[in-house]
């Protein structure tokens, strides 16, 4: 029988141990790689983004005129009604003319007096002072007659539409105006704009206007007036936009939306799948892949364009943002980027 010494078994034992250690190391490496979450990334690029903001607004008449006599009196006739279209200078109502007739008679008498005084002055019958006094009295009476005439036959100072009628013929006009006439071509759209845009809004700036009542129609307007003061509570300032209204489709009181373009800036544009919302707050965040780790990054969103968000702050060009596999990630979690 062949005998074996201990020296024969030592090399075999060493080989077995090496094989065992090698097998164990391979298993741990595979398990570590498999524990990394597979993700897809999108490289941030700077693109030109229009800085468009939309504000709620209201449609108002360009001009509003309340028709009423200078002093109260009885209304003889009203020639228009609510909804009537009137032109500038058109007679819309007449008042009782008793005082006007009396004033007409007084003016006629004073004119005859002036003519007689002029004849007397020519032959030296009166002084120039007396003649000047008579002429002054006539001028005052004629001015009063003109005022009464304007307040007897009431005319519209603007072209527009009658939007209110508060009396009927025979009523005595007191505090309320007889009629309200509004000019609605053009109209003005009034919007309150956030103070952050104060230096960006300029006169004649183009504005797109839509109204909920006319969903498919787009109206083009221009900034016509920028109010110089801001509301200390809402931190907004008022902007008036003039909008042509040739077909009278826009009416005062309509709810409107005004879209303003404040220029174009190069900003990161990122897939909306990458943006996550912090539970319990309005904070938005993303994960950026750096050296095989997911890095938590808070971002500020701008406008949404189709399926992408404009990023105002929080990202830079070249950042590798995780767009798939970001659910459930924590800061500095190990990830594996796949194509």
C-alpha positions as CSV (number, residue, x, y, z in Angstrom):
1,X,0.0,0.0,0.0
2,X,1.3,3.5,-1.0
3,X,1.9,5.9,1.8
4,X,1.3,9.8,1.6
5,X,2.9,12.3,3.9
6,X,1.4,15.6,5.1
7,X,3.5,17.4,2.5
8,X,1.5,15.9,-0.3
9,X,-1.8,17.4,1.1
10,X,-0.6,21.0,1.7
11,X,-0.5,22.2,-2.0
12,X,-4.0,20.6,-2.6
13,X,-5.4,22.4,0.5
14,X,-4.0,25.8,-0.7
15,X,-5.5,25.4,-4.1
16,X,-8.9,24.6,-2.6
17,X,-8.8,27.6,-0.3
18,X,-7.9,30.0,-3.2
19,X,-10.7,28.6,-5.3
20,X,-13.1,29.1,-2.5
21,X,-12.0,32.7,-1.8
22,X,-12.2,33.6,-5.5
23,X,-15.7,32.2,-5.8
24,X,-16.9,34.2,-2.8
25,X,-15.5,37.5,-4.1
26,X,-17.3,37.2,-7.5
27,X,-20.6,36.6,-5.7
28,X,-20.3,39.7,-3.6
29,X,-19.4,41.9,-6.6
30,X,-22.4,40.7,-8.5
31,X,-24.7,41.3,-5.5
32,X,-23.3,44.9,-5.1
33,X,-23.9,45.8,-8.7
34,X,-27.4,44.4,-8.7
35,X,-28.4,46.5,-5.7
36,X,-27.9,49.7,-7.7
37,X,-31.1,51.1,-9.1
38,X,-31.1,51.4,-12.9
39,X,-31.9,54.9,-14.1
40,X,-32.1,56.9,-17.3
41,X,-30.7,60.4,-17.5
42,X,-31.2,63.5,-19.6
43,X,-28.4,66.0,-20.1
44,X,-29.5,69.6,-19.5
45,X,-29.2,71.9,-22.4
46,X,-29.9,75.7,-22.6
47,X,-32.6,76.7,-25.1
48,X,-34.3,80.0,-25.9
49,X,-37.6,80.2,-24.0
50,X,-40.2,83.0,-24.5
51,X,-41.0,84.6,-21.1
52,X,-44.8,84.5,-21.6
53,X,-47.2,85.2,-18.7
54,X,-51.0,85.2,-18.7
55,X,-53.0,87.5,-16.4
56,X,-56.7,87.6,-15.6
57,X,-58.4,90.8,-16.7
58,X,-61.7,92.5,-17.3
59,X,-63.1,94.3,-20.3
60,X,-64.2,97.9,-19.8
61,X,-65.5,100.7,-22.0
62,X,-63.0,103.1,-23.5
63,X,-65.1,106.0,-22.4
64,X,-68.2,106.3,-20.1
65,X,-70.5,109.4,-20.2
66,X,-73.4,110.1,-17.9
67,X,-76.1,112.3,-19.6
68,X,-77.8,114.7,-17.2
69,X,-78.8,118.4,-17.1
70,X,-76.7,120.8,-15.0
71,X,-79.7,121.3,-12.8
72,X,-82.7,119.1,-12.1
73,X,-85.8,119.4,-14.2
74,X,-88.7,117.6,-15.8
75,X,-87.9,115.3,-18.7
76,X,-89.9,116.0,-21.9
77,X,-88.7,113.2,-24.1
78,X,-86.0,110.4,-24.3
79,X,-85.1,109.4,-27.8
80,X,-83.0,106.3,-27.2
81,X,-83.2,103.1,-25.0
82,X,-80.7,100.6,-23.5
83,X,-78.8,99.0,-26.4
84,X,-79.3,101.8,-28.8
85,X,-76.3,102.9,-30.8
86,X,-75.7,106.7,-30.8
87,X,-73.3,108.9,-32.6
88,X,-71.4,111.9,-31.2
89,X,-73.6,115.1,-31.2
90,X,-76.9,113.2,-31.5
91,X,-79.8,114.5,-29.4
92,X,-80.8,111.8,-26.9
93,X,-83.3,113.7,-24.6
94,X,-85.0,117.0,-24.0
95,X,-85.9,118.8,-20.8
96,X,-88.8,121.2,-20.0
97,X,-88.1,124.4,-21.9
98,X,-90.0,127.0,-19.8
99,X,-86.9,128.6,-18.4
100,X,-85.2,128.5,-21.8
101,X,-88.2,130.4,-23.4
102,X,-88.0,133.0,-20.6
103,X,-84.3,133.4,-21.2
104,X,-84.9,133.8,-24.9
105,X,-87.3,136.6,-24.3
106,X,-84.9,138.4,-22.0
107,X,-82.1,138.1,-24.5
108,X,-84.3,139.6,-27.3
109,X,-85.2,142.5,-25.0
110,X,-81.6,143.2,-24.1
111,X,-80.5,143.1,-27.7
112,X,-83.1,145.8,-28.5
113,X,-81.8,147.8,-25.5
114,X,-78.3,147.6,-26.8
115,X,-79.3,148.8,-30.3
116,X,-81.2,151.7,-28.7
117,X,-78.2,152.6,-26.5
118,X,-75.9,152.5,-29.5
119,X,-78.1,155.1,-31.3
120,X,-78.2,157.3,-28.2
121,X,-74.5,157.1,-27.8
122,X,-74.0,158.1,-31.4
123,X,-75.8,161.4,-30.8
124,X,-74.3,161.9,-27.3
125,X,-77.4,161.0,-25.5
126,X,-75.7,158.5,-23.1
127,X,-72.1,157.9,-21.9
128,X,-69.9,155.0,-23.1
129,X,-70.1,153.6,-19.6
130,X,-73.9,153.1,-19.9
131,X,-73.4,151.5,-23.3
132,X,-70.8,149.1,-22.0
133,X,-73.1,148.1,-19.1
134,X,-75.9,147.3,-21.6
135,X,-73.5,145.2,-23.7
136,X,-72.3,143.4,-20.6
137,X,-75.8,142.5,-19.6
138,X,-76.5,141.1,-23.0
139,X,-73.4,139.0,-23.0
140,X,-74.3,137.5,-19.6
141,X,-77.9,136.8,-20.7
142,X,-76.6,135.1,-24.0
143,X,-74.2,132.9,-22.0
144,X,-77.1,131.9,-19.7
145,X,-79.2,131.1,-22.8
146,X,-76.6,129.0,-24.3
147,X,-76.2,127.1,-21.0
148,X,-80.0,126.5,-20.8
149,X,-80.0,125.4,-24.4
150,X,-77.3,122.8,-23.7
151,X,-79.3,121.6,-20.7
152,X,-82.7,121.6,-22.5
153,X,-81.6,119.5,-25.5
154,X,-79.1,116.9,-24.3
155,X,-76.7,115.5,-26.8
156,X,-74.2,112.6,-26.6
157,X,-70.5,113.8,-26.5
158,X,-69.3,110.4,-27.7
159,X,-70.3,107.7,-30.1
160,X,-71.3,104.5,-28.3
161,X,-74.0,102.3,-26.9
162,X,-76.6,103.2,-24.3
163,X,-76.0,101.0,-21.3
164,X,-78.4,102.5,-18.7
165,X,-81.7,104.5,-18.7
166,X,-82.9,105.7,-15.3
167,X,-86.0,107.7,-16.1
168,X,-89.0,107.9,-18.4
169,X,-90.5,111.0,-20.0
170,X,-92.4,113.1,-17.4
171,X,-90.0,112.2,-14.6
172,X,-88.1,114.8,-12.7
173,X,-84.3,114.2,-13.1
174,X,-82.7,114.4,-9.7
175,X,-79.5,112.6,-8.6
176,X,-79.1,109.8,-11.2
177,X,-78.1,110.5,-14.8
178,X,-80.9,110.2,-17.4
179,X,-78.7,107.9,-19.6
180,X,-75.3,106.3,-19.5
181,X,-73.5,105.9,-22.8
182,X,-70.3,103.9,-23.2
183,X,-67.8,103.9,-26.1
184,X,-66.9,100.3,-26.9
185,X,-64.8,100.6,-30.0
186,X,-62.1,100.3,-29.0
187,X,-62.4,98.8,-25.5
188,X,-59.8,98.7,-22.8
189,X,-58.8,95.6,-21.0
190,X,-57.7,96.2,-17.4
191,X,-55.2,93.9,-15.8
192,X,-53.3,93.8,-12.5
193,X,-49.7,92.8,-13.1
194,X,-47.2,91.5,-10.5
195,X,-44.7,94.1,-9.4
196,X,-41.8,91.8,-10.5
197,X,-42.8,92.8,-14.1
198,X,-42.9,96.6,-13.5
199,X,-39.8,97.4,-15.4
200,X,-40.7,95.0,-18.3
201,X,-44.1,96.5,-19.2
202,X,-43.8,99.3,-21.7
203,X,-46.3,101.5,-23.6
204,X,-47.4,100.1,-27.0
205,X,-46.3,96.6,-25.9
206,X,-48.3,94.0,-27.9
207,X,-50.7,91.9,-25.9
208,X,-52.9,88.9,-26.9
209,X,-56.4,88.9,-25.3
210,X,-58.9,86.1,-25.1
211,X,-62.3,86.1,-23.3
212,X,-64.1,83.1,-21.9
213,X,-67.3,84.0,-23.6
214,X,-65.6,83.9,-27.1
215,X,-63.3,80.9,-26.6
216,X,-62.0,80.6,-30.2
217,X,-61.3,84.2,-30.8
218,X,-58.0,86.0,-30.3
219,X,-57.8,89.8,-30.1
220,X,-54.7,91.8,-30.5
221,X,-54.1,94.8,-28.3
222,X,-51.4,97.2,-27.1
223,X,-50.5,98.6,-23.7
224,X,-52.0,102.2,-23.6
225,X,-51.6,103.1,-19.9
226,X,-49.4,102.0,-17.0
227,X,-50.5,103.2,-13.6
228,X,-47.6,104.8,-11.7
229,X,-48.5,103.4,-8.3
230,X,-48.6,99.9,-6.9
231,X,-51.1,98.2,-4.6
232,X,-49.3,97.7,-1.2
233,X,-51.5,94.7,-0.3
234,X,-51.4,92.7,-3.6
235,X,-48.1,94.1,-4.8
236,X,-49.5,94.6,-8.3
237,X,-49.9,97.6,-10.6
238,X,-52.7,98.3,-13.1
239,X,-52.2,98.2,-16.8
240,X,-54.7,99.3,-19.4
241,X,-54.7,97.6,-22.9
242,X,-56.5,99.1,-25.8
243,X,-58.1,96.5,-28.1
244,X,-59.9,97.3,-31.4
245,X,-63.5,96.2,-31.4
246,X,-64.8,96.9,-34.8
247,X,-67.4,94.2,-34.8
248,X,-68.4,95.0,-31.2
249,X,-67.8,91.4,-30.1
250,X,-66.1,92.5,-26.8
251,X,-68.5,93.9,-24.2
252,X,-67.8,95.7,-20.9
253,X,-67.8,93.3,-18.0
254,X,-66.5,90.3,-19.8
255,X,-63.8,88.2,-18.1
256,X,-60.6,88.2,-20.1
257,X,-57.1,86.8,-20.1
258,X,-54.1,88.9,-21.3
259,X,-51.0,87.2,-22.5
260,X,-47.8,89.2,-22.4
261,X,-44.4,88.3,-23.8
262,X,-41.5,89.7,-21.7
263,X,-38.7,88.6,-24.0
264,X,-36.6,85.5,-24.6
265,X,-34.0,84.0,-22.3
266,X,-31.7,81.0,-22.6
267,X,-32.9,78.6,-19.9
268,X,-32.7,74.8,-19.1
269,X,-35.7,72.9,-20.5
270,X,-36.3,69.6,-18.8
271,X,-38.7,66.7,-19.2
272,X,-41.6,66.8,-16.8
273,X,-40.9,63.2,-15.8
274,X,-37.8,64.4,-14.0
275,X,-39.6,66.8,-11.7
276,X,-40.9,65.6,-8.4
277,X,-43.0,67.3,-5.7
278,X,-42.1,67.4,-2.1
279,X,-44.8,65.9,0.0
280,X,-46.5,68.6,2.2
281,X,-45.1,71.6,0.3
282,X,-45.0,73.2,-3.1
283,X,-41.2,72.5,-3.4
284,X,-40.1,70.8,-6.6
285,X,-36.9,68.8,-6.9
286,X,-34.9,66.5,-9.2
287,X,-32.1,64.0,-8.9
288,X,-28.8,64.7,-10.7
289,X,-26.5,61.7,-11.4
290,X,-23.0,62.4,-10.3
291,X,-20.3,59.7,-10.1
292,X,-22.9,56.9,-9.8
293,X,-24.9,58.6,-7.2
294,X,-28.3,60.4,-7.2
295,X,-27.9,63.9,-5.8
296,X,-31.0,65.7,-4.5
297,X,-31.5,69.2,-6.1
298,X,-34.3,71.8,-5.5
299,X,-35.4,73.6,-8.6
300,X,-37.7,76.5,-9.4
301,X,-40.0,76.0,-12.3
302,X,-41.0,78.5,-15.0
303,X,-43.5,78.0,-17.9
304,X,-44.5,74.6,-19.1
305,X,-44.0,73.9,-22.8
306,X,-45.7,70.7,-23.9
307,X,-44.1,67.9,-21.8
308,X,-41.2,70.0,-20.6
309,X,-40.6,72.6,-17.8
310,X,-38.5,75.7,-18.0
311,X,-36.1,75.6,-15.1
312,X,-35.5,79.1,-13.6
313,X,-32.9,78.0,-11.0
314,X,-31.3,74.9,-9.6
315,X,-29.7,73.4,-12.7
316,X,-26.9,74.2,-15.0
317,X,-26.1,73.2,-18.6
318,X,-24.5,69.8,-18.7
319,X,-26.1,68.4,-15.5
320,X,-27.2,64.7,-15.9
321,X,-30.8,64.7,-14.6
322,X,-32.5,61.4,-13.8
323,X,-35.8,61.2,-15.8
324,X,-36.6,57.5,-15.3
325,X,-36.2,55.5,-12.2
326,X,-36.3,58.5,-9.9
327,X,-39.2,57.3,-7.9
328,X,-38.2,56.2,-4.4
329,X,-34.7,57.6,-4.7
330,X,-33.0,59.2,-1.7
331,X,-30.1,61.6,-1.7
332,X,-26.7,60.0,-2.6
333,X,-28.3,56.7,-3.4
334,X,-26.1,54.6,-5.7
335,X,-27.5,54.3,-9.3
336,X,-26.6,52.7,-12.5
337,X,-27.2,54.6,-15.7
338,X,-28.6,52.6,-18.6
339,X,-29.4,53.6,-22.1
